[in-house]
Amino acid sequence: MPCLSLLTDMKKTISLFFAAICLTSISSAQPNMIRVKGGTFEMGDTAGDADEKPLHQVLITDFMLAATETTCQEFEAFVRTTGYVTDAERGEGSYIWDSLGWHIRLGVHWRHDALGRTIQSSNEYPVIHVSWNDATQYCNWLSEKQGLTKVYDFQFDSLVINLQANGYRLPTEAEWEYAAAGGATKKKGHFSGKGALGSLAWYAANTNHGPQKAAQKSPNALGISDLSGNVWEWCHDWYDKDSYKQHPNSNTFGSSTGKERSIRGGSWNNNARHCRVANRSSRFPDFRDGSIGFRVLKRI
């Protein structure tokens, strides 16, 4: 009997030990959020592409933005806790990069690198092979975990969005560009931060095989890293190439409808022009590949 009692106590101790490790891991996966003071700034670029014109003023309210792109460790905590299955896992995999260029490979998902190889230890790397849908589900999990009202309400084949909710969401294009530019008090440069692009970003000139660990390059004036380069970042907005022309005095929340969602910042696979603060691009909400990740925002 004493031996049985001792064995039971040992099992309880081991169980508590692993539970503590799990809770610590989930807690450590909490994103580091930077406060961004609102203000007015000029969105767009007169020397940029057609969808970056005209230059127009936008008023931004205060918000909190993640200091880095969402990492594999942070995303893994979400998957482990909820059992969530990503679009890549439910569908036909994801696009990988190799000597043949970009092509889709069955079975590739967020546990793989940009070349499609299974990764064992990648906690500090930005998560990739995730869709806009996956990113917003992660936002909802963060909101619910902290007792906040979720922004994205998926209802069968429809999506209801509550932009007044106090939970986590993806940044709008305007919020993203504002933060990348350093806020209202800073003169907007071509890239996010001060100095040569090589000191600020991972891009085609200094890496050619995938994203690098988060926050290895110099942060911008707000202390936020990798807004230029490393991986493209999903934004909240529907993409509209003519949205600046149609709403030249305000573009806070972008277009209310569309087919593709906006992405910003460029990636490890792009040239300098794509890494500019004002540069815009887009993908379908269920698209995923080895160059797109995301970071989260929360209203104040």
JOFENFEN-V667572 format. One record per backbone hydrogen bond with DSSP energy under -1.0 kcal/mol. CO is the residue of the C=O (numbers start at 0). NH is the residue of the N-H. If there is no record, write none. Layout:
BEGIN
co=CO nh=NH
co=CO nh=NH
END
This chain:
BEGIN
co=0 nh=4
co=1 nh=5
co=2 nh=6
co=3 nh=7
co=4 nh=8
co=5 nh=9
co=6 nh=10
co=7 nh=11
co=8 nh=12
co=9 nh=13
co=10 nh=14
co=11 nh=15
co=12 nh=16
co=13 nh=17
co=14 nh=18
co=15 nh=19
co=16 nh=20
co=17 nh=21
co=18 nh=22
co=19 nh=23
co=20 nh=24
co=21 nh=25
co=22 nh=26
co=23 nh=27
co=26 nh=29
co=31 nh=66
co=33 nh=64
co=35 nh=62
co=38 nh=59
co=40 nh=57
co=42 nh=55
co=44 nh=47
co=48 nh=51
co=49 nh=52
co=51 nh=44
co=55 nh=42
co=57 nh=40
co=59 nh=38
co=62 nh=35
co=63 nh=297
co=64 nh=33
co=66 nh=224
co=69 nh=126
co=70 nh=74
co=71 nh=75
co=72 nh=76
co=73 nh=77
co=74 nh=78
co=75 nh=79
co=76 nh=80
co=77 nh=81
co=78 nh=82
co=85 nh=89
co=86 nh=90
co=87 nh=92
co=93 nh=104
co=94 nh=289
co=95 nh=102
co=97 nh=100
co=100 nh=97
co=102 nh=95
co=104 nh=93
co=104 nh=107
co=108 nh=111
co=110 nh=118
co=112 nh=115
co=113 nh=96
co=116 nh=112
co=121 nh=124
co=122 nh=72
co=123 nh=213
co=124 nh=71
co=130 nh=134
co=131 nh=135
co=132 nh=136
co=133 nh=137
co=134 nh=138
co=135 nh=139
co=136 nh=140
co=137 nh=141
co=138 nh=142
co=139 nh=143
co=140 nh=144
co=141 nh=145
co=142 nh=147
co=143 nh=146
co=148 nh=166
co=150 nh=161
co=152 nh=159
co=154 nh=157
co=157 nh=154
co=159 nh=152
co=161 nh=164
co=168 nh=296
co=170 nh=235
co=171 nh=175
co=172 nh=176
co=173 nh=177
co=174 nh=178
co=175 nh=179
co=176 nh=180
co=177 nh=182
co=178 nh=181
co=189 nh=276
co=190 nh=192
co=195 nh=198
co=196 nh=199
co=196 nh=200
co=198 nh=217
co=201 nh=229
co=202 nh=205
co=202 nh=206
co=219 nh=222
co=223 nh=219
co=228 nh=230
co=229 nh=267
co=231 nh=292
co=232 nh=263
co=236 nh=261
co=239 nh=242
co=241 nh=245
co=242 nh=246
co=259 nh=238
co=260 nh=282
co=261 nh=234
co=262 nh=280
co=263 nh=232
co=264 nh=228
co=266 nh=269
co=269 nh=203
co=271 nh=274
co=272 nh=275
co=280 nh=262
co=282 nh=260
co=283 nh=286
co=284 nh=131
co=284 nh=132
co=287 nh=94
co=288 nh=128
co=290 nh=231
co=292 nh=233
co=293 nh=69
co=295 nh=65
co=296 nh=168
co=297 nh=63
END
